[in-house]
Amino acid sequence: RITITPSKVRVNRELAPQVETVMEFTPGKRYHGVYVTPYGPIPMELLTNGITVSDDEELGRRALSIDYSMSLKGLSESRNQLDIRVLRELKENEHE
């Protein structure tokens, strides 16, 4: 699940019921959380370098691009680009 607000983007990644990884992206800020894997949880830190949201109202599409750096408990550090295209937004009280 992805939630986009004017100040941040929140991603909830569900592996199983009651088992999820939450990632929050706020430009210029660090987020500390836990990355849940099939091998167990790993402490993580995210630094959001930038977020771009663009709308194409004519086609009813929204594009989201997040540039971020991620560190997993000192085991791995990487700079990443997450690009998502939303084809249709759900209305409140509408189910997938």
Secondary structure, DSSP 8 states (H G I E B T S, - for coil): -EEE-SS-EEEEEEEETTEEEEEEE-BT-EEEEEEEETTEEEEEEEEEEEEEEEEETTTTEEEEEEEEEEEETTTEEEEEEEEEEES----TT---
